[in-house]
């Protein structure tokens, strides 16, 4: 081993022991028996520290031998001075045995980290993937303001059937790549269709002035809801709006549980009827046409479930938010057609379909 690694494996405790011995000698001024006890304890601690360092060196040597085989010292030095951050630890306990200087620089550490554990150093870092025989951590790991892909492997110590395991991990910095990927994902387009469920009933028997007032109030609430997205909102039918925005704003809509539904519900016509809004959203489409198809399928699904709700459709499934009444379902009379179209779409997108029926089939046979 080179001097640098010896320094890492044998941290200097001389100052600590010198202080302990000094305190023991000072204690002699009060009680020589106490001083002897303290000196004995210091000696025991010294022997334990020396033995622990010896075992650690042996463990590292065994690992390097099993890892590098019969290669020369230059190859071992290359591993020690790897350009990638490296951590050697026990997967059972997470105890850090050794890190190279590249890893120390990540956290601005100048001292060794082998007295630490990975769970304390990086909360939430799960090492079970190594015990499961995988060579790559299934998720990105965030540490010291950077994001990493972590690769690793296990080596058994103590031979077959004995000893434990040592894990070596290599940390590949993918911060810039991950930021670009996140930015791309956040800027993906999302298409939404907004539908006033009870448009006809809401404006029935109203004067033109009252109609304009009602629709202006609904338009104002919708425009206020979409304003911060910088998206495109256009009414393309009397009761339908098309809204195109970036995906970065969708999590906030979901977190707020599409509060525009409640805002529109507060609009009441002179007869006391509340306005009702449904939202169909399409995401993850390969084209704008597919996004619009997803949005239309979502709005039909929302109507079939009673309206007054938001439905999100991606490539694989639906997500539902809101929905309090079944009045729209009674008026639209489209439930069977919508459910058939939705089922047909799900079947078309599936790689395998299993259909089970009764001798006399009914609706729950599928």
BELCORKA-V272476 format. One record per residue. N is the residue number from 1. PSI is psi in radians with two decimals (none if undefined). D_FIRST is the distance of its C-alpha to the first C-alpha in whole Angstrom. Layout:
BEGIN
{{N;PSI;D_FIRST} {N;PSI;D_FIRST}}
END
This chain:
BEGIN
{{1;2.51;0} {2;2.98;4} {3;-0.62;7} {4;-0.73;8} {5;-0.65;6} {6;-0.64;7} {7;-0.65;10} {8;-0.68;11} {9;-0.39;10} {10;1.29;12} {11;2.59;15} {12;2.03;17} {13;0.24;20} {14;-0.72;22} {15;-0.72;24} {16;-0.78;25} {17;-0.61;26} {18;-0.70;27} {19;-0.74;30} {20;-0.74;31} {21;-0.69;31} {22;-0.76;33} {23;-0.67;35} {24;-0.72;36} {25;-0.66;37} {26;-0.58;40} {27;-0.40;41} {28;-0.44;42} {29;-0.38;45} {30;-0.71;46} {31;2.02;45} {32;-0.47;43} {33;-0.77;43} {34;-0.68;41} {35;-0.71;39} {36;-0.74;38} {37;-0.76;37} {38;-0.72;35} {39;-0.65;33} {40;-0.74;33} {41;-0.71;31} {42;-0.70;29} {43;-0.73;28} {44;-0.75;27} {45;-0.68;26} {46;-0.77;23} {47;-0.72;23} {48;-0.75;22} {49;-0.72;20} {50;-0.76;18} {51;-0.69;18} {52;-0.72;17} {53;-0.68;14} {54;-0.79;13} {55;-0.64;15} {56;-0.74;13} {57;-0.74;9} {58;-0.70;11} {59;-0.76;13} {60;-0.74;10} {61;-0.73;8} {62;-0.74;12} {63;-0.79;12} {64;-0.64;10} {65;-0.76;11} {66;-0.51;15} {67;-0.79;14} {68;-0.15;13} {69;-2.19;15} {70;0.32;14} {71;2.85;13} {72;3.03;12} {73;-0.48;8} {74;-0.67;11} {75;-0.69;12} {76;-0.70;8} {77;-0.62;8} {78;-0.70;12} {79;-0.74;12} {80;-0.67;9} {81;0.59;12} {82;2.47;15} {83;-0.26;18} {84;2.48;19} {85;2.38;19} {86;2.53;17} {87;2.28;17} {88;2.18;16} {89;2.94;18} {90;2.05;20} {91;-0.46;24} {92;-0.70;26} {93;-0.31;26} {94;0.10;24} {95;2.23;21} {96;2.23;18} {97;-0.72;15} {98;2.57;13} {99;2.60;14} {100;3.02;13} {101;-0.50;15} {102;-0.71;18} {103;-0.65;19} {104;-0.62;19} {105;-0.44;21} {106;-0.64;24} {107;0.27;25} {108;0.54;24} {109;2.39;22} {110;-0.27;19} {111;2.89;18} {112;2.82;16} {113;0.23;18} {114;-0.26;17} {115;-0.06;20} {116;2.99;22} {117;2.69;24} {118;-0.64;24} {119;-0.57;28} {120;-0.63;28} {121;-0.73;26} {122;1.51;28} {123;2.36;31} {124;-0.08;33} {125;1.98;30} {126;2.23;30} {127;0.22;28} {128;-0.47;30} {129;-0.55;30} {130;-0.74;27} {131;-0.40;28} {132;0.05;31} {133;0.20;29} {134;2.67;29} {135;-0.03;27} {136;2.38;28} {137;2.28;29} {138;-0.29;33} {139;2.74;34} {140;2.60;32} {141;2.25;30} {142;2.27;31} {143;2.27;29} {144;0.70;29} {145;0.11;32} {146;2.88;30} {147;2.38;31} {148;2.57;28} {149;2.25;28} {150;2.17;26} {151;2.66;24} {152;3.05;22} {153;2.88;22} {154;2.59;21} {155;2.28;19} {156;2.36;21} {157;2.54;19} {158;0.15;20} {159;3.06;22} {160;2.27;26} {161;-0.04;28} {162;2.94;26} {163;-2.92;23} {164;-2.62;23} {165;2.64;21} {166;2.39;18} {167;2.38;19} {168;2.24;18} {169;2.50;20} {170;2.26;20} {171;1.98;23} {172;2.09;25} {173;2.04;27} {174;0.49;31} {175;-0.91;33} {176;-0.75;35} {177;-0.74;36} {178;-0.66;37} {179;-0.71;39} {180;-0.72;41} {181;-0.77;41} {182;-0.69;43} {183;-0.70;45} {184;-0.80;46} {185;-0.70;47} {186;-0.47;49} {187;0.06;51} {188;2.46;52} {189;2.56;56} {190;2.35;58} {191;2.39;61} {192;2.46;63} {193;2.15;67} {194;2.27;69} {195;2.23;72} {196;1.88;75} {197;-0.86;76} {198;0.77;79} {199;-0.87;80} {200;-0.84;84} {201;-0.57;85} {202;-0.64;83} {203;0.08;86} {204;2.37;89} {205;0.34;92} {206;2.62;90} {207;2.85;92} {208;-0.64;90} {209;-0.74;89} {210;-0.65;88} {211;-0.81;86} {212;-0.70;84} {213;-0.79;84} {214;-0.85;82} {215;-0.60;80} {216;-0.66;79} {217;-0.74;78} {218;-0.78;75} {219;-0.73;74} {220;-0.73;73} {221;-0.70;71} {222;-0.76;69} {223;-0.65;69} {224;-0.65;68} {225;-0.65;65} {226;-0.12;64} {227;-0.77;64} {228;-0.25;60} {229;-0.38;59} {230;0.34;61} {231;-3.07;62} {232;2.15;65} {233;2.13;68} {234;2.39;71} {235;2.16;74} {236;-0.13;75} {237;3.04;77} {238;-0.74;79} {239;0.11;77} {240;2.49;74} {241;2.57;71} {242;2.23;68} {243;2.10;65} {244;2.24;62} {245;3.04;59} {246;2.64;55} {247;-0.35;53} {248;-0.42;51} {249;-0.22;54} {250;-0.75;55} {251;-0.61;52} {252;-0.71;55} {253;-0.74;58} {254;-0.76;56} {255;-0.67;55} {256;0.08;59} {257;0.67;60} {258;1.09;62} {259;-0.17;64} {260;-0.46;67} {261;-0.79;68} {262;-0.64;69} {263;-0.75;70} {264;-0.58;73} {265;-0.37;74} {266;-0.16;75} {267;2.14;78} {268;2.37;81} {269;2.97;84} {270;-0.41;88} {271;-0.05;88} {272;0.17;85} {273;2.29;83} {274;2.47;79} {275;2.59;77} {276;2.33;75} {277;2.44;72} {278;2.57;69} {279;2.22;66} {280;2.17;65} {281;2.36;61} {282;2.27;60} {283;2.88;56} {284;0.36;53} {285;2.70;56} {286;-0.24;55} {287;2.93;58} {288;-0.59;61} {289;-0.76;63} {290;-0.67;61} {291;-0.77;60} {292;-0.64;64} {293;-0.76;65} {294;-0.74;62} {295;-0.75;64} {296;-0.67;67} {297;-0.66;66} {298;-0.72;65} {299;-0.64;68} {300;-0.68;70} {301;-0.67;68} {302;-0.74;68} {303;-0.70;72} {304;-0.38;72} {305;0.09;70} {306;-0.02;73} {307;-2.96;72} {308;0.78;71} {309;2.96;67} {310;2.45;64} {311;2.29;63} {312;2.28;59} {313;2.14;59} {314;-2.82;56} {315;-0.36;55} {316;-0.48;55} {317;3.05;57} {318;2.60;59} {319;2.40;58} {320;2.42;61} {321;2.25;62} {322;-2.78;65} {323;1.86;68} {324;-0.37;71} {325;2.93;74} {326;0.27;76} {327;-0.71;79} {328;-0.62;77} {329;-0.66;77} {330;-0.55;81} {331;-0.61;82} {332;-0.62;79} {333;0.60;80} {334;0.11;77} {335;-0.81;75} {336;-0.77;76} {337;-0.76;75} {338;-0.79;72} {339;-0.65;70} {340;-0.74;71} {341;-0.73;70} {342;-0.75;66} {343;-0.73;66} {344;-0.70;67} {345;-0.75;64} {346;-0.69;62} {347;-0.73;63} {348;-0.59;62} {349;-0.10;59} {350;2.53;58} {351;-0.53;56} {352;2.45;58} {353;2.23;61} {354;2.19;62} {355;2.21;66} {356;2.35;67} {357;2.90;71} {358;3.02;74} {359;-0.72;77} {360;1.70;78} {361;2.49;76} {362;-2.97;76} {363;-0.46;74} {364;0.27;71} {365;-0.33;70} {366;none;68}}
END
